[in-house]
């Protein structure tokens, strides 16, 4: 298995040179090893030092400092098919350390191998740990870490020096240096980025253990770790302390977290007279934040999101819901369900009565809290946007309802994010910290919209928003004259933990009953975006394969009754979609060629890739970023043939995305690039919704 050494840097110019030189010496005996340096937006000379000392290293320069976990995840993405050695830049490896760690990693069931760490003066560093519990935290508070650590039940720190002389397994090891296998990464996913610093490696290794992998300590592999900053910095000490409570909450729930909070608080109170770091930790434990603040982060502002969907009856995979659910980990969030773009009417809308009734049921819920710090409200709108007078009446009505709820939730100067353009009249006079236009689609292209009215509202938002965030480079380029430097490419995220392939026995019975091989699609079957003629051609030309369609349909599905290989399963809840998708042999995106699609970036693309599926799509602009992972078909014939190829050789490389200007089927296809289930999944691991929410936070502070 090839190996990548990932070094995460931040203002590391003074220390990274010796680290990289030690890595180079250790890699001399590793022919398949390489170096990846992930820099978290350093403003010193870190990158210049890296270029001079390790000119062959792959450098991933991140635009913002989103913490150690975000850096490691970016390194994972840069080395999808490798075992990865994660290093702090203040680590110095012995020449044989990597070779010895690889030998330890080869032991059956091992997911992580950790070396023996020492201080600069040669004294041993106590780097091994037991799983944290309230009792162990209480023991360390009363007895001290070293004394409590002599007893398994009373201390998290392994302090018996005899334990450091022999190899063996531990619950976790400090994250300064650790080698993780590709297989363990695939099973465990990515590091949790919300911790920012500290506890992320703890949580990851404990999660890895729950997946059946062990953390193996190898004392013959040695490294020097300078460290020490946490023990002297009040801010870092407090972050490490409070994150222990956060991890208990996330892993075991609030009752266990409360016990952990009491034990950790006792520890800091008993030592508050010794050092400012303990007093800072006491203050932060008492002034609790759900997740730690980023360095330099200003006052907290809650978020109000005017969604283009309705939480109670639309698919919750939509970007505004995903972003706000992740944002609720940092801020209080109020999601305002869609206020619509027109009143459904016969002749212009489908299922008119059903749509009006479901909206009224949503309005009846008014305000609910589906999860901590995440509130959803359904105001009563008057969606007559073609009339200036009724638009003003509607704006006053909706604004009054939103202000009432925002006041009750103490959202006095929130960041307001608008996805649906009709919210402009509502938010224009509202007090706010920032206005963000979530330009996920061009809504004026929506067939049922009053195009002229919606275009006016879109232009107002493009002109007046503090930030306009895009998921389509094509749309962003078209609107650049209006947005200028206020435009930012955010891209869609993916819930990589949710979209993990499920084994056969965890897949629903109805999909297991469908004969294979299976060509699959999940999502809304809307006739203004899905090419139903193409779907019918797939069914007709691939009769030995099953075409599985999952989702509500606005198009008459009776046209497929004559095809016994078509299985329309209808709507399935978001919680079950990964289990259904895991049963696909190839995933498809059969889009129409229209303005909506040309300016889109479907979320399901990353969800398919997270499941490791080969993907065949009709061509559209944003696929240019997925070369080698998606077959972009330029004709119906090409689409069917690409599916046939994927079904025949499901793990073989797919033809990479063709350039947008390439003529269809008139020249030989380009050489295929490697695309395996693991590389597809790994390629989207850095694109978590948490990372996208963090980017939005950074943008709006």
N, C-alpha and C positions, 0 to 999 in steps of 0.2 A: 504494500500500500504506500503510495507517495506521501511525503510529509511536508507540511508547511509550518514555519515558525512565524507566529503572529505577534508582533510587538505593538502595543497600543501606547501612543505617546501623547503628551500634552505639556507644552513648555518644558521639553526634556532635552534641550540642547546641551546641557552640562553633563548629562549622565548617559545618553543613548549611545555615544560612540563606543565606550568600553563594552556595553551590552552587545552591540552588533559585531564587534571584533571577536568576542567570546563565542557568539553564535556561528560565525564563519569558521572558527577553529573546530567547533563541535560538528559542523556539517561536512568537514573534509572527508569523513568516512561514510557519509550518507549520500550516495549518488543521486537519489531521487528526492532530495530535500531542496527547499527554496524558502525565501524570506518575504514576508508581507508586513509592511509597516503601515499601521492605521493611525493617522494623526487627527486628533480632535480639535482642529481649528487653532493650532498654536500660532501665536503672534511673535515668537522669538525665532531663533535660527535653527529650530529642530529639523526642518525639511532640508535645509542646506547641509547640515551635518550628515543626515542620512544619505543624501546624494553623493557626498564626498566619500563616506566610509563604505557604503554598500550600494554602489551604482547599479547593480543588477537586481536590487530588491524591488518588488512591486509596491508602489506607494498608493494608498487610498487616502486622499486628502478630504476629510469631511468638512462641510461648510460651517458646522456648529459643534460645540462641545456638548454632547448629549450623554456623557458619562462613559464609564468603563465598559458596561455591558453593551452599549450601542457600538463601541469600537470593536469589541470582540465579535459581535454579530456581523459587522462589516467584514472582518477578517474571515469569518466562516464563509461568507458569501463569495469572497475572492478565492477560496480554496475548496470548491464543492466536493471534490473527490479525494480529499486528503485527510489523513490523521493530522491534527493540529496541536502544536505546542504553543500555549499561550504564555507570554512573558510580560512582566512589567519591565520598563526600561531601566530600572535600577537593579536588575538581576545580572549576575556574571556567572555563566555556565563553566563547569569543568569540561575539558576536551572530550571526555567519554560520556558525558551526562546524557546526551540525546540517544546514543546507542543503547545505554543501559535502560533508559525509560522505554524505548521501543521493545526491548526484551520483556520488561515487566508488563507492558500493554498486551503482549501476545499471550499472557496467561488466560486460561478459559474464564469467561464471564467478566473480564476486566474492561471497564469503560474509560477510566481515568488512571493515569500513573503520575505520582507526585514525587519529587526528589527530596533529598535531605537539604534543608536550608541552614545556613550559618550567617552570623553577623560578620561585619568587616574585620573584627578582631579575632575571628575564628571560633567564637563561642557558639554553641548550638542555638538555633531559633526554634521555639516551640510552635510548630506549624500544623500539628495534627489536632483534630477536633472530634468531639462526639456531637450527636444531634442535639440542638438546643431544646431545653424544656424549662418550664417555670421553676421546677425544683433545682435544676442545675444552676440557673441564674440566681436563685436564692442562696444556694450553697456558696457561690462565688462572692455574693454580696456580704455574707456573714464571715466566711473563712478566708476570703481572698482567692484569686484564680489559681495560683500555684498549689496551695494547700488543698483546695477543693478538688482540683484536677487529679489528685492521687486516687480518688474514689470514683468509680464509673457513674454512680447515681448522683453524685453531688457536684460534678464539675464538667463543663463543656471542654475546657482546655485539657489536652493530654499532657501532663506535666512530669510523668515518670520517664526519666532519661533512658532507662533500660528499653523502653518501648521504641525509642528512636534508633536503636542499634540493630534491630531486626526487621526484615520486610514483613508486610502483612496488610490487611485491609482496615480501613477506617471509615467513619461516616462521611467525613469531608476533610479537606486540607485547604489551607489558605491559598488564595488565588494568585500569588506572585508568579508561580511557575507550575503548569500542569499540562499534561499531554492527554488529549481526548481522542478516542477513535472515531472514524467516520461513521461506523455502525451505531455507536452510542449517540452521536450527534443526530443522526437520522431519527433515532427512536425518541430522543429527549426534546429536540427542537432548539430554540434559541434561548439566550439569557433574558431574564426579565429586566427591561430597561428602566422601569419606573423607580428602582432603588437609587439610580444614578451612580452612587459609590457605596460599596460595602453591602454584604448579605446577598449580592447577586450570585456570587460563586457558591455560597452556602446553599441557596435555594436550588441552584442548578444541579449540584452534586447530589443533594437529597432527592430531587426529582429523578435524576439518573438512576439512583438506587432503587426507586420505586418501579423503574422500567426493567429491573432485573440485572443491572450492571453494578460492579463494585468499584470503589476507589482504592487503588493499591499503592502503598508506600514502598519506595525502593531506596534504601539508605545508601547504596553504592553510588547512585546518581547524585552528584553534589552540585550545589550552586550557592553563591554568596548573594544575599539580599540586603541592600542598604536599608530600605524601609525607614520607619521612625517618624514620618510626617504626621500620621494619625495620632500618635501619642503626645504630640506637642501642639497640634492645631485644635483649638476649641470647636471650630466649625466642623472639621472632619470627625473629631471624636463624637460630637453630638449626632452627626449623621449616622455614624456606625452604631451608636447606642440606640437611637430611635428606630433604625431600620430592623433591629432585632425584634422589636414589637410588631412592626409592620409585617415582617415575615411570618410571625406567629398568627397574625390575623388572617393573612392570605392563605396559609396552609391549614389552619385548624379552627378558624372562626373567632368571633369576638370574645366569648368567655375565656378561652385559652389565652387570647391576646391580653385581656385584662389582668390575668394572673402574671403574665410575663411583664406587663407594664409595671405592676406593683413591685416585682422583684428587681427589675432594672432600675426603677426609681429609687428603691432603697439603697442599692449599690452606689448610685450617684450622690444621694443625700449624705450617706456616711462618709463620703470622701470629698464633699464640696469645699471644705476648708483647705484642702491640699493644693488644688490647682483650678484655674479658671475653666478648664475644659469640663470639669464635673459640674460646675455651676451653670455653664451653658447648656449642658445636657439636661439638667434639672428643669431649666426654663423651657426648653423645647419639648420635654416630656409633658409639662403642664400646659403649655400652649400648643396643643396637638395639631399637627397637619396630617392629612391623610397620606400624602407622599412628600418627600423632601423637596425643599426649594432648590432651584439651580443657583449656582454662584452668580451674584449680580442681579438676581431676579427681583423685580420691583414689587409693589403691593399686589395682593391677589384681587383679581376681578373675575366675578362669575361670568358665565356664558349663557346667552339666549340664542337659540338656533331656530330660525324659521325654515322648517323642513319642506322638501318637495313631496314627502310621503306622509303616510299616517301610520304611526307606531302600532295601532291596534289592528290594522288589517293588511298592511303591506309587508313585503319581505323585509326583515330587519337587517338584511345584509347591505342595504343601501349606504352610500358613503357618509351621509350626514348622521345617520344613526350610529354607524361604527365609530366615526370620529368623536361624537359626543359621549358615547359610552366610555371610550378611552379617556376623554377629557375629564369625565367625572372622577377619575382617579386622582386628578390634580385640583379641580375646581368644582364648585356647585354649578349644575347645568340645568337649564330649562329648555326643553324641546317643545316648540309650538308646531303641532301637527299641521299638515298642508291646508292652506286656505283656498286652494284650487286656482285654476286659471280661467275657468268659465263655468257657468251653470250647465250641468248635463242636460241635453235636450234631444228629443227624438230626431233622427236624421243626421245629427252631428256627433252623437255619442252612442256607445254600446251599453247594454244592460242598465238603462237609465234608472229604473225603479230600484234596482239592487244597489246602485252606487249612492243614490240619495239616502236610502235606508241605512246603509252601513256608516255613512257620514253622521247621520243623526244619532246612531248608537255610540259612535265615537264621541260626539259632543256631549252626550249624556254622562260620560265618564269625567268630563271637565279636567280635573287635575289628579294625577296618581304618581306614586313613586315606585317604579319597577325595581330600582336598586339604589344603594346609598348615593346620595348627592346627585341623583339623576331623576329629574321630574319631567313629566309629560303632560301637556295640556292640550285640549281640543276646543278652541274658541268657536263660537257660532259666527260664520261669515255670511256675507251676501255677495256671492261671486258673480257680480254683473260688471265686468271690467271694461266693457265697451261703452258704458255711459259715464261721463265725467262726474255727474252728480252722484250716482250710486257708488262710484269708486270712492268718493270722499266720505259718503255715509259709511261704507264698509270699513274704511280705514279708521274712522273714529270709533266705530263699534269694536273692531278687533283690538285696536290699541288700548282701549279702556280695559278690556278683559286681561290683556297681557300685563299691563301696568299693575293691575290689582294683584295678580299672582306674583309678579316680580317683587312688589313691595312686601308681600307676605314672606317671600323667600330671602329678603334682604339683598336683592340684586339691584343695587342702587345705580351703579355706573358700570354696567356689564360690557363685555365684548359681545357685539351682536353679529352673528353670522347668518347670512341670507342665502338660501339655495333657490327658493322659488321667487321669481322676479316680482310677482304681485304683492310681495311684502314691502316693496319700496315705499308705497304710500303710508304704510303703517309705521315703519322705522324712521322715516326721514326726520320727524321732529323729536324722536326719542333721545333722552340723555344717554350717553354711552361713552365708553373708553376708546373703543375702536369699532369700525364697521368693516366686516370681511364679506366679500361676495364669493361664495363657493360656486365657481363657474364650472360645475361638473357636466353640464349639458347646455346646448343652445335651445332654450325652451320655446322660443318663437318658431322653431321648426316642428314643434309638436302638432300633429294634424288637427287636434280638437281645439287648439288655442286660437284666440283672436289675434292673428299675427301682428297686425299693425299696433294694437294696444300693447302687446307683450314686448315688441321691439322697443317701444318708447320707454317702458319700465326697465328693460335690460340696459339701455343706454344711460339712464339715470344712475343705475348702480355702478356701471363701468366708469362713469365720470366721477362719482362722489365717494365711492368706497375707499377706505384707507389702504386696503389690500385686496387684490383679486387673485384667487388661487385657482389653478387650472389642473386638469388631468389630461388634457389634449394639447400637444405642442402645436398642432395645426390651428386650433381655435385661438390659442394664445398668440400665435404669430399674426393671425388676421386682425386681432383686436389691439395689437401693440400700439397703433397710433392713438388710441383712446386711453390706454392704461399706463404706458411708459414704464417707469421703474416700480410702479405699484403692482405689477404682475409678477407672480411667482409660480413656478411649476411644482405642485405638491405631489401629484401622482396618487393613484389609489393605493390603499394598503390591502392586507390580507390577514385574516385571523389564522396564523400558521398553526397554533395549537388545536384549534377547532378543525381545520382542514388537514387532518392527518389520516392517511389511508387506514381503513378498518379491515380486519381479517374477515374471512368468509362468514364465520359464525356470528359476527356482529352486524351483518347486513340484513335489512328487512326482508321478510319472507316474500313480498310481492316482487321485488327485484331479483331475488334468487330464483324465483320461478320462471323468469324470462330466460329463454334459451340464449346461450352465447354463440358467437361473440356479440358484444353489445356496443352499439354506437349511441352515445348518450348526450343529452342536453338537459341542463336544469336552469330555470329562470322563467321570466314572464314570456309567454308566447304571444307577443303583441304583433298584430298584422302590419304595423307601420315600421317595424324593425326586422322582423324575422321573414326570411324568404321561404314561404311555404311551398312554392313551386320547386325550389331546390330540395326541400325535405322530401317531397313526393318523388323526386328523381332518385334520391338516395335510397328510398324504400324500394323503388322499382328495379334499380340496377344492382342492388346488393341484397337479393332476396334471402340469401343464406345467413344474413346477419340481422339481429334485432335492433330496431330503431326505438330507443327509449326516450320519451319526452316527459319531463317533470315540470309542472308549473301551470298556473291559470292561463287560459287562452281567450283572446278576444276575437279569434278567427274560427269559423265553423270547422270543427275537427272531423265532421262526418266524411270529409273527402278521403280520409285515411282508412275508412271502414273496409275498403276492398283489399287492403294490404294486411295479411295475417302477421307480418313481421313488425308492424308498428304497434307500440305499446304506450299509450298516453295514460300516465298514472295520475295526472292532475296535480293539484297543489300538495306540497309536502312541507312541513314546518322546517325552519332554518336549522333547528337542532339535529334533524335527521339527514340533511343534505349531504354531508361528507360520507355517511354510510351508504347512501345511494350512489354517489359519485365514485366510491371505491369499487363498485361493481362494473363500471364502464371499462371497456377495452380501448376506446378512443373517444375523446370529447370533441364536440363540434360547436362552432359558432357560425350559423348559416345566415348572415346578415344581408339585408337589402342594400343596394347601392344608392344611398340618399344622403342628404345633408346632415341629418341627425347622426347617422353612423360615421360619416367622414370626420365628424368633430367629437367622436365619443372615445371612450376607453373603458370597455366593460369590466366590471369588478370580477366577473366570473373567470376571466382569463387567468388572473393570479391564483384563484381558487382551484382551477383545473391543474395548474402547474404545481401548486402545493400538494396536491394529491398524487403527483408524479405522473400524470396522464399525458400521453401524446395528444396534441391539439391540432385540429384542422379548422381553419377559419377562412371566410371570404376576406379579401384584402381590404384594409383601411389604413389610414396614415399611421396610427400609433403602433402598429405592428412592426415598424422599422426598428423599434427598441428590443424586439424579441427574436432577432436573428439566431437561427440554430435551435430554437426551442418550439417554434410554431410554424406549421406549413401555411403560408398565405396563398390561397387559391385565387387565381385571376379569372376563372371561368367555372361554370357548373361542371364541365368535364374534368377539369383539374381537381376540383373539390372531391368528386367521387373517386377519382384515381388515387388521390392522397389518402383517403379513408381506406381504400383497398390495400394500399401499401402498408399502412399502419397496422391493419388487421392481420396481414400476412406475416409481417415481421415487427411485432409490437415493441420490441426493445431496440430495434435498429434505428440509426439516425434518420431524422426527418429532413426533407429538403429545407434549407433555411429560408427565412422570409426574403422574398424577391424585392429589389428596389421598386419604389412606386412607379418609376418611369419605364420599367422593363415591359416590353411587349409580351402579351400572353402567348405562351407556347410556340414562339417563333424562333427561339434560340435554345441551345442545350441548357438544362438546369445547372445551377452552380453546384460545386462539390458539397455534399452533405457535411454538416458539422456534427460533432458528438452531441447526443441528447439522450440521456438515460433517466429513469425515474428519479434517481438520487440527485442528479445534476439539475433536473427541472425543479424539484422541490427546493434544493439548496439555493437556487438562483433567486428565489423570492423571500427567503428567510429574513433579510434585512428590512423588508417592506411591511413590517407589522403596523397595525393601526395605532399602537402605542407610540411608535416612532413618528408617525404622521401627526398625531396630536401634540407630541413634543415640539415638532417643527412649528406648528401653529402657535404654541405657547411662546416660543422664542420670537416668532415674527411679531407678536402683538404686545410684548412687554415694553 
